[in-house]
């Protein structure tokens, strides 16, 4: 292990920038995983981080020690320790977990669509990284393969989005800065938008076969451009005194209605 104690160290400065700046993450194509759960999920996906960064006082913590041992069985891992004071400054949470991983962000192909895709999600201007992460978590659990994000979406690889997604990033192909109209036009199945003004209910819609769901901004909803590009608009039935659903909740309902329909069609 290499120990770093100075704020002037180049790695410390790099990690501070990566934790705070989405622009820096996009430029460097690097991000940070916080905590043993996320790092274990990364390990389970057969991936190896560029570095493991450990709080010096937590090196002997049982869970962290076990994780370091598991990684060392697969590859020569670059492990760096930071003093408590320095680690607090690079940790993305108020109560540091004691371990971070520096990882490469996978290459992003914004508008790539192919005929093998049968279940996708298109996200337009989702602003809250927690909402975005929750949508990604539901998408992975429902068997979605690809998620397309418009260029005004929150950063999918921010520490907050990564924590909310709980490892979902590692089983999805995430296409950032996509032209959603172009993606919708090239997708070979139904492209379905949720809209409050729609008259067709989600539960009356046949979701068998290839489907791409489209979800919009938490406040403004979907743009007219993407609404004109979809093949169907549906509404999620709600009680009269409910105005709308959180974007992450709406996405989960839609994803698992498709899962339900597919399950019954296969019986």
N, C-alpha and C positions, 0 to 999 in steps of 0.2 A: 504494500500500500504506500502511496505517496501522500504526504501530509502537506496541506497548504494553510498557512497562517496569516498571509498578507493580503490586504485589500487591493494591492497593486498587482497581484498575480493576474496574468492574462486570462486564465481560465475563469477565475472569479468574476472578472469584468464581463466576460462573455456570457456566463450563466445569469448574471444580473440582467443583462440586456434581453436575453431570451425569455426570462420569466416575465418581464414587463412589456415587451414590445412584439405585437403581431407582425409588424413590418420586419423586424429583425429575424423572427422565425421564418418568414417567407423568403427573405434574402439568403439566409444560411441553410434553409431546408432542414432545420433542427428544432427539436422541442424537448421538454422535460416531462418525465413521468414521475408522479409523486406517490410514494407509499408502496408497501409490499404488495398490495392487491393488484395494482396496475402493472407492476413489474413482473409479478407472477403470471399475469395474463399474457404479457409480452413474451415471456419465456415459453408458455404453453403454446404460443403461436409459432414456435421454432425460430424465434428471432433473438439476436444478440445485440445489446446496447453498445454504443460507442464507449461510454464510461458509466461507472456506478459511483455516485457521490454519497458519502456516508458521513453523518454527524459523528464526530470523534467519540463522544460520550455514549453513543449507541452501538458501537461496533460489536459489543458482546451481547447485545439483545438477541434472544433466542431466534426470533423470526427472521431478523436481518442476517444473523450469522448463518442460518440454514439456507437463506436465499443466495447469499454469496457463495456458499458451498455448492449449491445446485448449478449455478452458472459456471463455476470453475471446472465442473466435470465436462462441459461442452467446449469451452474455449478459454484462451488466455484473456482474462477480463482485466481491463484497466480500471483499477479501484483507487479513488481519491478520497481522502478524509479532510473534512473542514472542522475548524473549531466551532463550538456552539454559536458564538457570536456571528461568525461568517455564514454558517449554515442558515441561521434565521433570516439573513438578508437575501438568500437565494431561494428560500422555500416559498411556494405559492400559497401556503396556508398559514394562519395565525399560530396554530400549534403544530410545529414541524413534526413530521412522522419519523424522521431520522434517516431516510434514504431517498435518493432521487436517481433517475437514470436519464442520461443524455442519449437521445435516439435520433436517427435520420427520419425525416418525413418522406414517405414514399412519393415517387414522381406522380404528378397529377396530369391527366389527359382530359382537359375540360369537356370536350364535346363528343368523345368517342362513344358510339352506340353500335352494338352488334346484334345479330339475329339470335344469339344464344341467351340474351337477357329476357327473363320472364317475370321478374318482380323488381321494380326500381322505385326510388323516391326522388322527387324534384323539389328543392327547397328554395323559395324566393324571399330574400331579405329577412331571414330569421335573425333577429338582433341579439337575443339573449343567449350567451354561450351555454348556460345551464339548460335552456329549452332545447338548443341544438343537440347537446350531448344526450339528453333524454330521448329525443327522436332517433338518434343513431342507435341508442341502446335497444329501443323497441324494434327498429328496423332489423338489427342483427338477430334478435330473438325470433322474429317472424320469418326469417329466411331470405330477406332482401339481399341482393348481390351488390347493387351499385346505388350510390347516392350522389346526386348532382346538386351543387350549391351555386347560386348566382353570385356575382362578384361583390354584391353588397351584403352578403351573409356574414355573420360573426365568424371568427377564425375557428375552424374545426379542430385545429391542433393546439388551441390554447389550453393551459393547465385546467381551467374551469370546465371546458367542454370535455376534456379527457376524463376528468374525475366523474362527471355526470354520466358519461357513456360507459364507464366501468369495464373497459376493455373491448367494447364493440368495434372500435376503430380497426382492430387487428383481424377482423373477419369480414370487413366491408372494403369495397373499392370506392374511395371518396374522390369525386371529381370537383375540385374547387374552380371558382371563376368561370363557370359554364354559361353558355348562352342557352337558357332553358327553352326558349321558343324553338331553336334549332334541334335541341335534344328531343323535344316533344314531337316535332315533325318527322324525325327519323326513327322513333321508337315503333316497333312493328306490332304492338298490341294496343289495348285501350289506354288512353291517357286521361285520368280522372282527377278533376279538381273538386275540392270541397268549397262550397260557396253558400252563404246564408240565404241568398236569393233563389237558389236552385229549388225546383219542384220535385225532383226525383229523389227518393230516399236511398241512402246507402244500402239498406237492407233489402231493397227491391232490385238492386243492381247485380247483374251476373258478373262475378269477379273471377270466374274460371278462365284459364288461359293467361297470356302475358298481360300484365297490368303495371302501369306507372302512376303512382299517386302524386299529386302536386299540392303543396301547402305553402301559404304565404305569410307575410309579415304579421306579427302579433296584433298590431293595431289597424293597419291599413288593408290587410288581406292581400289578395292577388291583383296584379296589374291587369289592365285590359288586354295587353299584348299576349300574356300567357293564357288568359281566359279564352281568347280567340283561337289559340293553338291547340287546346285540349279537345278530346272527342266527346267527353261527357262532363256534366257538372252534377254533383250530388250534395245533399244536405244530410247531416246527422240529426235525427229526430231528438228534440229536447222538450222539456216541460215549458209551458208558456212564460213563466217568470224568469227563464234563463236566456240571457242575451247571446252568449257565445261560449265556446270552449277554448281553453289554453291550447296552443298549437301542438304541444307535445301530447296532450290528452287526445286531441282529434286524430293525430297521426296514429297513435296506438290503437284506437278504435277501428280505424280503417284497415290497418295492417292485419289485425287479428280477425276482422270479418272476412278478409280474403283467406286467411288460414282456416277459419271455420268452414267456409264454403268448400275449399279444397278437401278438407278432411271428410266431409259428408259425401262429396262426389266420388271419393276413392273407396267408400265402404262397399 
